[in-house]
Amino acid sequence: MTEARYPGGAGRGRSPAFIFIFLTVLLDMLSIGIIIPVLPKLILHFTGGEFNRAAEMLGIFMSVWALMQFIASPVIGALSDRFGRRPVILASNLGLGLDYLLMALAPALWVLFVGRVLAGIFSATVSAAQAYIADITPPEKRAASFGMLGAAFGLGFVLGPAVGGILGHYDLRLPFFAAAAMSLANFLYGFFVLPESLKPELRAPFRPRSVNPATTLALLRRTPELGRLGFITFIIMLAHQVLPACAVLYMGLRYGWQEREVGFLLAGVGVAGMIVQGGLVRPVVKAIGEKKAMLLGLTAGAMGFALYGWAPTGAVFMMGVPVMALWGFAQPSVTALMTKEVSAEEQGRLQGASASLGGLSGMIGPWAFAYAFAYAVDPVNGLNLPGLPFFAASVLMVLGLAAGLGVRASLRPGPELAGSAERVE
């Protein structure tokens, strides 16, 4: 019976469908990471070398991308509930590939801007990908599967900037062509190997009112449990914004690190995160359950951010990397707990709501943490506390930890269910 309900989990190994979803998330993150080193320089090219204007435009590009994620994520999640995961995921991959081609060939800044708007929309496919995982994975195995997706995020952001920097050295537009090729190749791969995961009888009608981001987020207020877990999800996503907003400037100012040192450090962060999310989430959750794994991750996050903010030397900062890696237990466990609070036909909307929280955090976090950093290092203020944004992120983790203490511990599977789950693993 469990095999029929979760066809994608049959067998001991990972199914082709799961591998495709993993690759979808990996290539999405890789394509995003590839253009990180070159997008500012391409904008600078279009602004005639005016750094002030280029910085302003880059900020607008980042905010609009996050806004599109916020708006599009619930729509894509709801569409996947109505029409199935397969067509939505494949359409997103195709659209993203064509969009990267548009940006690679952009003759003017406004065309590049349109490309970023479309990229924000099509990159929202993660909500459908997570719903697919919920469809094909038994509830007690979902934290491990979401941990694997977290590893895909980490790997993409480790490899992406390195590949983008190498390609961009030869031509600023070459990384966009590479990102397009990966997305289109993923579309073709999925077209032949990706089965539909959502049965027709479980599909929900598409209601335009339900895809309003505010309405979609209302799903998280349905029960106190969902409300707590939604709050924790937002806290985790918001705290994460301190890294892209401040880490590079912080390491350069406080430790005098150049691009090479920063690159090695970021690669180490990614590798440590992949070890935790790809290899340790499953056995740890199996041993202690989702709630305790979530609390462990939030505690490690609070300690790690505080260590980053306090670290007087680069060596001490690097000691915080393995501590922060344990933070990777938090999000997969929270996501797994949330999937148990809604029905099968609402998984897409749930993941869309979670992705909208990510978009909201992406609109708020970078600006807030960057402002905190600028204020903390401004010689006029005399505060001289460059670690302030990391301390703020640590406080957020403490708030998440306090909320997590009130979360219900998930029921451990009984002998019969555990045996069935083992058969479909």
FENGI-V348235 format. One record per residue. RES is the residue in one small letter. OMEGA is omega in degrees with one decimal (999 if undefined). Layout:
BEGIN
res:RES omega:OMEGA
res:RES omega:OMEGA
END
This chain:
BEGIN
res:m omega:179.3
res:t omega:178.4
res:e omega:-179.5
res:a omega:-178.2
res:r omega:-177.4
res:y omega:-174.5
res:p omega:-178.5
res:g omega:-177.4
res:g omega:-176.3
res:a omega:177.1
res:g omega:-178.4
res:r omega:-177.2
res:g omega:176.1
res:r omega:-178.7
res:s omega:174.5
res:p omega:179.5
res:a omega:178.8
res:f omega:179.4
res:i omega:178.7
res:f omega:179.9
res:i omega:176.3
res:f omega:-179.5
res:l omega:177.9
res:t omega:179.7
res:v omega:179.5
res:l omega:-177.1
res:l omega:174.3
res:d omega:-179.2
res:m omega:178.6
res:l omega:-180.0
res:s omega:175.4
res:i omega:-179.1
res:g omega:-177.9
res:i omega:-175.1
res:i omega:-179.8
res:i omega:-177.6
res:p omega:-171.5
res:v omega:-178.0
res:l omega:177.8
res:p omega:-178.9
res:k omega:177.4
res:l omega:175.0
res:i omega:177.7
res:l omega:177.4
res:h omega:-178.1
res:f omega:-180.0
res:t omega:176.2
res:g omega:177.5
res:g omega:178.9
res:e omega:-173.3
res:f omega:-178.7
res:n omega:-179.9
res:r omega:179.1
res:a omega:178.4
res:a omega:178.4
res:e omega:-179.2
res:m omega:178.8
res:l omega:177.0
res:g omega:177.5
res:i omega:179.7
res:f omega:-178.2
res:m omega:-178.6
res:s omega:-179.1
res:v omega:177.3
res:w omega:178.9
res:a omega:178.1
res:l omega:178.8
res:m omega:175.2
res:q omega:-178.1
res:f omega:-177.9
res:i omega:-170.9
res:a omega:-174.5
res:s omega:178.5
res:p omega:178.3
res:v omega:-179.7
res:i omega:177.2
res:g omega:179.7
res:a omega:176.5
res:l omega:178.5
res:s omega:175.2
res:d omega:-177.2
res:r omega:-172.5
res:f omega:-177.5
res:g omega:-176.0
res:r omega:-172.5
res:r omega:-176.8
res:p omega:-179.1
res:v omega:-179.4
res:i omega:-179.8
res:l omega:178.4
res:a omega:179.0
res:s omega:178.2
res:n omega:179.2
res:l omega:-179.8
res:g omega:-179.7
res:l omega:178.6
res:g omega:178.9
res:l omega:179.6
res:d omega:177.3
res:y omega:174.1
res:l omega:177.3
res:l omega:-179.5
res:m omega:178.9
res:a omega:-176.7
res:l omega:-174.0
res:a omega:179.2
res:p omega:-176.6
res:a omega:-176.4
res:l omega:-177.6
res:w omega:177.0
res:v omega:176.8
res:l omega:178.2
res:f omega:176.9
res:v omega:178.1
res:g omega:178.9
res:r omega:175.6
res:v omega:179.7
res:l omega:178.8
res:a omega:177.5
res:g omega:179.4
res:i omega:-174.6
res:f omega:178.2
res:s omega:179.1
res:a omega:179.0
res:t omega:179.9
res:v omega:179.5
res:s omega:177.2
res:a omega:179.0
res:a omega:179.0
res:q omega:176.8
res:a omega:177.2
res:y omega:178.8
res:i omega:178.5
res:a omega:179.5
res:d omega:-169.0
res:i omega:-174.3
res:t omega:175.0
res:p omega:-175.6
res:p omega:-176.1
res:e omega:179.5
res:k omega:-171.4
res:r omega:-179.6
res:a omega:178.8
res:a omega:-179.7
res:s omega:176.3
res:f omega:175.0
res:g omega:176.0
res:m omega:176.1
res:l omega:175.6
res:g omega:176.7
res:a omega:176.8
res:a omega:174.7
res:f omega:-177.4
res:g omega:-179.2
res:l omega:179.4
res:g omega:-178.4
res:f omega:172.6
res:v omega:-175.3
res:l omega:-173.0
res:g omega:-178.7
res:p omega:179.0
res:a omega:179.0
res:v omega:179.6
res:g omega:178.5
res:g omega:179.6
res:i omega:-179.1
res:l omega:-178.8
res:g omega:176.7
res:h omega:-179.2
res:y omega:-178.8
res:d omega:-177.0
res:l omega:-177.4
res:r omega:-176.9
res:l omega:177.2
res:p omega:178.5
res:f omega:176.0
res:f omega:179.2
res:a omega:178.6
res:a omega:178.4
res:a omega:-179.1
res:a omega:-179.3
res:m omega:-179.1
res:s omega:179.7
res:l omega:176.7
res:a omega:178.5
res:n omega:176.0
res:f omega:-179.1
res:l omega:178.3
res:y omega:-179.3
res:g omega:179.9
res:f omega:-176.1
res:f omega:-172.9
res:v omega:-172.1
res:l omega:174.8
res:p omega:174.7
res:e omega:-177.5
res:s omega:-174.6
res:l omega:-179.0
res:k omega:-177.9
res:p omega:-177.2
res:e omega:-180.0
res:l omega:-176.7
res:r omega:-176.6
res:a omega:178.4
res:p omega:178.8
res:f omega:178.3
res:r omega:-177.8
res:p omega:-179.0
res:r omega:-174.6
res:s omega:-178.2
res:v omega:169.4
res:n omega:-175.9
res:p omega:-179.7
res:a omega:178.3
res:t omega:179.5
res:t omega:178.9
res:l omega:177.9
res:a omega:175.8
res:l omega:-177.9
res:l omega:177.7
res:r omega:-176.5
res:r omega:178.8
res:t omega:176.3
res:p omega:-178.8
res:e omega:177.7
res:l omega:178.8
res:g omega:178.2
res:r omega:-178.0
res:l omega:175.8
res:g omega:177.5
res:f omega:179.5
res:i omega:177.6
res:t omega:179.9
res:f omega:179.2
res:i omega:179.7
res:i omega:-178.8
res:m omega:179.9
res:l omega:179.7
res:a omega:-179.1
res:h omega:-177.3
res:q omega:179.4
res:v omega:-176.3
res:l omega:177.4
res:p omega:-176.5
res:a omega:-168.9
res:c omega:-167.2
res:a omega:-175.9
res:v omega:179.0
res:l omega:-179.2
res:y omega:-178.5
res:m omega:177.7
res:g omega:-178.0
res:l omega:-171.1
res:r omega:-175.3
res:y omega:-180.0
res:g omega:-178.7
res:w omega:175.2
res:q omega:-174.7
res:e omega:-176.6
res:r omega:179.7
res:e omega:178.8
res:v omega:179.8
res:g omega:178.3
res:f omega:-179.8
res:l omega:-179.7
res:l omega:176.5
res:a omega:177.4
res:g omega:176.9
res:v omega:-179.2
res:g omega:-179.8
res:v omega:179.5
res:a omega:178.5
res:g omega:179.2
res:m omega:178.7
res:i omega:-178.8
res:v omega:-173.0
res:q omega:-178.4
res:g omega:-174.4
res:g omega:-173.3
res:l omega:-176.9
res:v omega:-175.7
res:r omega:-178.5
res:p omega:-179.4
res:v omega:178.0
res:v omega:178.3
res:k omega:-177.0
res:a omega:-172.1
res:i omega:179.9
res:g omega:-174.9
res:e omega:-175.7
res:k omega:-178.7
res:k omega:177.1
res:a omega:176.7
res:m omega:-179.7
res:l omega:176.1
res:l omega:180.0
res:g omega:179.8
res:l omega:177.1
res:t omega:178.2
res:a omega:177.9
res:g omega:178.8
res:a omega:179.6
res:m omega:-177.3
res:g omega:179.2
res:f omega:178.1
res:a omega:178.1
res:l omega:176.1
res:y omega:-177.0
res:g omega:-177.2
res:w omega:-168.7
res:a omega:-178.3
res:p omega:-179.6
res:t omega:178.2
res:g omega:179.9
res:a omega:177.9
res:v omega:177.8
res:f omega:-179.1
res:m omega:176.2
res:m omega:179.1
res:g omega:-176.3
res:v omega:179.2
res:p omega:176.4
res:v omega:179.6
res:m omega:179.8
res:a omega:179.0
res:l omega:173.6
res:w omega:-178.8
res:g omega:175.0
res:f omega:-168.8
res:a omega:-170.8
res:q omega:177.3
res:p omega:179.9
res:s omega:178.1
res:v omega:-178.9
res:t omega:179.5
res:a omega:178.2
res:l omega:-179.2
res:m omega:-178.1
res:t omega:179.9
res:k omega:-176.1
res:e omega:-179.5
res:v omega:-178.5
res:s omega:-178.5
res:a omega:-177.2
res:e omega:179.3
res:e omega:-177.1
res:q omega:179.6
res:g omega:179.3
res:r omega:177.0
res:l omega:180.0
res:q omega:174.6
res:g omega:177.2
res:a omega:178.0
res:s omega:178.7
res:a omega:175.8
res:s omega:174.3
res:l omega:176.9
res:g omega:177.5
res:g omega:178.1
res:l omega:178.4
res:s omega:178.7
res:g omega:176.3
res:m omega:-174.6
res:i omega:-169.2
res:g omega:-176.8
res:p omega:179.9
res:w omega:-175.8
res:a omega:-178.8
res:f omega:178.3
res:a omega:177.4
res:y omega:178.9
res:a omega:178.9
res:f omega:-179.8
res:a omega:179.0
res:y omega:-175.3
res:a omega:-177.0
res:v omega:179.4
res:d omega:-178.3
res:p omega:179.2
res:v omega:-179.8
res:n omega:179.0
res:g omega:-178.0
res:l omega:177.2
res:n omega:-179.5
res:l omega:-175.7
res:p omega:-179.8
res:g omega:-176.1
res:l omega:-179.0
res:p omega:177.8
res:f omega:174.8
res:f omega:177.5
res:a omega:177.5
res:a omega:177.7
res:s omega:177.4
res:v omega:176.9
res:l omega:178.5
res:m omega:177.8
res:v omega:176.7
res:l omega:177.2
res:g omega:178.7
res:l omega:178.7
res:a omega:177.7
res:a omega:-178.1
res:g omega:179.3
res:l omega:-179.5
res:g omega:-179.7
res:v omega:176.8
res:r omega:172.3
res:a omega:-179.8
res:s omega:178.7
res:l omega:175.8
res:r omega:-179.8
res:p omega:176.7
res:g omega:-176.6
res:p omega:-177.1
res:e omega:180.0
res:l omega:179.8
res:a omega:178.6
res:g omega:178.3
res:s omega:179.9
res:a omega:-179.7
res:e omega:-178.6
res:r omega:-175.8
res:v omega:-176.3
res:e omega:999
END
